[in-house]
Amino acid sequence: MNAPEREHYDRERMARRVKSLRMDRGWDQAELAERAGVSKDTVVSIENARRGATLDTAVALADAFECTLESLVCRNQLAFGMSAA
């Protein structure tokens, strides 16, 4: 039996999402870093897709943005058997 097809984590897509959410709020990278409790270098590395976020960092970013972890990492709801509505 094959495992169900799942959308994989895309570091570049998450990088664009983090930058977009940050800019929508009018924050610079230092402000996001402070709000999330991470270093500015971490934010820069994630936004430039030089490295992926650890789970702890992704949770901290989602908390700073007041969004779900799932929406931050750009996972498609349909991949989890949820309706798009």
C-alpha positions as CSV (number, residue, x, y, z in Angstrom):
1,M,0.0,0.0,0.0
2,N,1.4,3.4,-1.0
3,A,1.4,6.3,1.4
4,P,-0.9,9.2,0.3
5,E,0.7,11.9,-1.8
6,R,1.7,14.8,0.4
7,E,2.9,18.3,-0.6
8,H,6.5,18.7,0.6
9,Y,8.0,21.5,2.5
10,D,9.3,24.2,0.1
11,R,12.0,26.4,1.7
12,E,11.8,29.0,-1.1
13,R,8.0,29.3,-0.8
14,M,8.2,29.7,2.9
15,A,11.0,32.3,2.4
16,R,8.6,34.3,0.2
17,R,5.8,33.9,2.7
18,V,7.8,35.1,5.7
19,K,9.0,38.1,3.8
20,S,5.5,38.9,2.5
21,L,4.0,38.6,6.0
22,R,6.7,40.8,7.5
23,M,6.4,43.5,4.8
24,D,2.6,43.5,5.1
25,R,3.0,44.4,8.7
26,G,5.6,47.1,8.0
27,W,8.2,45.4,10.0
28,D,11.9,45.3,9.2
29,Q,13.9,42.1,9.8
30,A,15.1,43.2,13.2
31,E,11.5,43.8,14.4
32,L,10.4,40.4,13.3
33,A,13.4,38.8,14.9
34,E,12.6,40.6,18.2
35,R,8.9,39.6,18.1
36,A,9.8,36.0,17.3
37,G,12.7,35.8,19.8
38,V,15.2,34.8,17.1
39,S,18.3,36.5,15.7
40,K,18.1,38.8,12.8
41,D,20.6,36.5,11.0
42,T,18.0,33.7,11.4
43,V,15.3,35.9,9.7
44,V,17.7,36.9,6.9
45,S,18.7,33.3,6.3
46,I,15.1,32.1,6.2
47,E,14.0,34.9,3.9
48,N,16.8,34.3,1.5
49,A,16.1,30.5,1.6
50,R,19.7,29.8,2.7
51,R,18.3,27.6,5.4
52,G,15.0,26.2,6.5
53,A,13.5,27.1,9.8
54,T,13.6,24.6,12.7
55,L,10.3,23.6,14.1
56,D,10.9,25.9,17.1
57,T,11.7,28.8,14.9
58,A,8.7,28.2,12.6
59,V,6.4,28.1,15.6
60,A,8.0,31.4,16.9
61,L,7.5,33.1,13.5
62,A,3.9,31.8,13.3
63,D,3.2,33.2,16.8
64,A,4.8,36.6,15.9
65,F,2.6,36.7,12.7
66,E,-0.5,35.4,14.6
67,C,-1.0,32.8,11.9
68,T,-1.0,29.0,11.9
69,L,2.1,27.0,11.4
70,E,0.5,25.3,8.4
71,S,-0.2,28.6,6.7
72,L,3.4,29.8,7.4
73,V,5.0,26.8,5.8
74,C,2.5,27.2,2.9
75,R,1.1,23.7,3.1
76,N,-1.9,23.1,1.0
77,Q,-5.0,22.3,3.1
78,L,-6.1,19.8,0.5
79,A,-3.0,17.8,1.3
80,F,-4.5,17.1,4.7
81,G,-7.9,16.1,3.4
82,M,-9.4,19.4,4.4
83,S,-11.7,21.3,2.1
84,A,-10.5,24.5,0.6
85,A,-13.6,26.4,1.8
